[in-house]
Amino acid sequence: MAAHGIPFATLIDPGVDLEGAELARDIIVYQNATIGPQVSIGEASAIFMGAVVGHESQLSRCCVVAANAVLNARVQLGDGVYVGSNASILPEVKVGAWATIAAGSMVMQNVPAGATLTGVPGKIVYRLSQEELAMRTAEAKPVALRQEAGSRVA
Ligand SMILES: CC(C)(COP(=O)(O)OP(=O)(O)OC[C@H]1O[C@@H](n2cnc3c(N)ncnc32)[C@H](O)[C@@H]1OP(=O)(O)O)[C@@H](O)C(=O)NCCC(=O)NCCS
């Protein structure tokens, strides 16, 4: 553990407001991002410039929140969710693993795993097959195992 309880491999740009979030290893938070209170962010996730992660939101492993996207309060993202720039996710929405939220979209209700959602209000335009979902989950496992091993060493 490094100072302030921030895990060793995590990079937090100067000026980021963390507000007491719980961060796993190997996270990048770029400048001007805001992470609300009681947020948790899983391994290997990245929060880009100006993005907002609202209070009590939970991000699983390998999530990307692109520039200026807004996750309102208590949003839940599954493994590998990609949120495009300027997208907005309303409070308490759950986004399933490996879903993609297109840039500029407005997400008003839960999104199933593997769906691609575009527009305002967001509509599903594509879904990964069960095989593709299983493959992505299997590919993500080595990352998780490596991080587990790393955290035993740290
Ligand atoms: C969602 C996304 C991943 C889809 O990419 P793709 O699989 O290559 O899809 P396509 O470009 O072929 O578009 C598929 C359909 O979705 C529509 N679409 C794509 N992106 C859209 C968007 N942001 N808003 C509304 N509609 C969109 C396209 O118009 C197309 O519609 P059509 O089938 O009626 O012609 C991509 O458009 C996107 O938004 N990427 C995020 C970019 C970003 O935020 N980068 C971060 C920089 S920090």
The ligand as an SDF file (V2000), in Angstrom:
LIG
                    3D

 48 50  0  0  0  0  0  0  0  0999 V2000
  -20.8250    2.5850  -29.9000 C   0  0  0  0  0  0  0  0  0  0  0  0
  -19.6060    2.4200  -30.7770 C   0  0  0  0  0  0  0  0  0  0  0  0
  -18.5330    1.6180  -30.0220 C   0  0  0  0  0  0  0  0  0  0  0  0
  -20.0700    1.6530  -32.0010 C   0  0  0  0  0  0  0  0  0  0  0  0
  -19.0000    1.4570  -32.8630 O   0  0  0  0  0  0  0  0  0  0  0  0
  -19.1710    0.4240  -34.0970 P   0  0  0  0  0  0  0  0  0  0  0  0
  -19.3960   -0.9600  -33.5770 O   0  0  0  0  0  0  0  0  0  0  0  0
  -18.0130    0.6470  -35.0000 O   0  0  0  0  0  0  0  0  0  0  0  0
  -20.5540    0.8170  -34.7450 O   0  0  0  0  0  0  0  0  0  0  0  0
  -20.8800    1.6300  -36.0620 P   0  0  0  0  0  0  0  0  0  0  0  0
  -20.0510    2.8770  -36.1600 O   0  0  0  0  0  0  0  0  0  0  0  0
  -20.8330    0.6560  -37.2000 O   0  0  0  0  0  0  0  0  0  0  0  0
  -22.3880    2.0680  -35.7930 O   0  0  0  0  0  0  0  0  0  0  0  0
  -23.4320    1.1210  -35.6390 C   0  0  0  0  0  0  0  0  0  0  0  0
  -24.7470    1.9010  -35.5790 C   0  0  0  0  0  0  0  0  0  0  0  0
  -24.8030    2.6380  -34.3540 O   0  0  0  0  0  0  0  0  0  0  0  0
  -24.9010    4.0500  -34.6350 C   0  0  0  0  0  0  0  0  0  0  0  0
  -24.0530    4.7400  -33.6750 N   0  0  0  0  0  0  0  0  0  0  0  0
  -22.7380    4.5130  -33.4290 C   0  0  0  0  0  0  0  0  0  0  0  0
  -22.2930    5.3300  -32.4840 N   0  0  0  0  0  0  0  0  0  0  0  0
  -23.3280    6.1010  -32.1170 C   0  0  0  0  0  0  0  0  0  0  0  0
  -23.4790    7.1320  -31.1710 C   0  0  0  0  0  0  0  0  0  0  0  0
  -22.4680    7.5200  -30.4130 N   0  0  0  0  0  0  0  0  0  0  0  0
  -24.7030    7.6900  -31.0280 N   0  0  0  0  0  0  0  0  0  0  0  0
  -25.7560    7.2960  -31.7840 C   0  0  0  0  0  0  0  0  0  0  0  0
  -25.6620    6.3120  -32.7110 N   0  0  0  0  0  0  0  0  0  0  0  0
  -24.4640    5.7330  -32.8770 C   0  0  0  0  0  0  0  0  0  0  0  0
  -24.4050    4.2150  -36.0640 C   0  0  0  0  0  0  0  0  0  0  0  0
  -24.9630    5.3660  -36.6530 O   0  0  0  0  0  0  0  0  0  0  0  0
  -24.8810    2.9320  -36.7040 C   0  0  0  0  0  0  0  0  0  0  0  0
  -26.2560    3.0430  -36.9970 O   0  0  0  0  0  0  0  0  0  0  0  0
  -26.8840    2.3660  -38.3390 P   0  0  0  0  0  0  0  0  0  0  0  0
  -26.6320    0.8770  -38.1830 O   0  0  0  0  0  0  0  0  0  0  0  0
  -28.3130    2.7530  -38.2540 O   0  0  0  0  0  0  0  0  0  0  0  0
  -26.1340    2.9610  -39.4660 O   0  0  0  0  0  0  0  0  0  0  0  0
  -18.9610    3.7800  -31.1730 C   0  0  0  0  0  0  0  0  0  0  0  0
  -19.8000    4.4640  -32.1050 O   0  0  0  0  0  0  0  0  0  0  0  0
  -18.7590    4.7020  -29.9820 C   0  0  0  0  0  0  0  0  0  0  0  0
  -19.6430    5.4390  -29.5350 O   0  0  0  0  0  0  0  0  0  0  0  0
  -17.5140    4.6480  -29.4410 N   0  0  0  0  0  0  0  0  0  0  0  0
  -17.1470    5.4600  -28.2970 C   0  0  0  0  0  0  0  0  0  0  0  0
  -16.0840    6.4980  -28.7230 C   0  0  0  0  0  0  0  0  0  0  0  0
  -15.5910    7.2400  -27.5280 C   0  0  0  0  0  0  0  0  0  0  0  0
  -16.3570    7.6730  -26.6870 O   0  0  0  0  0  0  0  0  0  0  0  0
  -14.2840    7.3430  -27.3930 N   0  0  0  0  0  0  0  0  0  0  0  0
  -13.7180    7.8600  -26.1730 C   0  0  0  0  0  0  0  0  0  0  0  0
  -12.6430    8.8630  -26.3840 C   0  0  0  0  0  0  0  0  0  0  0  0
  -12.0740    9.4030  -24.7430 S   0  0  0  0  0  0  0  0  0  0  0  0
  1  2  1  0
  2  3  1  0
  2  4  1  0
  2 36  1  0
  4  5  1  0
  5  6  1  0
  6  7  2  0
  6  8  1  0
  6  9  1  0
  9 10  1  0
 10 11  2  0
 10 12  1  0
 10 13  1  0
 13 14  1  0
 14 15  1  0
 15 16  1  0
 15 30  1  0
 16 17  1  0
 17 18  1  0
 17 28  1  0
 18 19  1  0
 18 27  1  0
 19 20  2  0
 20 21  1  0
 21 22  1  0
 21 27  2  0
 22 23  1  0
 22 24  2  0
 24 25  1  0
 25 26  2  0
 26 27  1  0
 28 29  1  0
 28 30  1  0
 30 31  1  0
 31 32  1  0
 32 33  2  0
 32 34  1  0
 32 35  1  0
 36 37  1  0
 36 38  1  0
 38 39  2  0
 38 40  1  0
 40 41  1  0
 41 42  1  0
 42 43  1  0
 43 44  2  0
 43 45  1  0
 45 46  1  0
 46 47  1  0
 47 48  1  0
M  END
$$$$
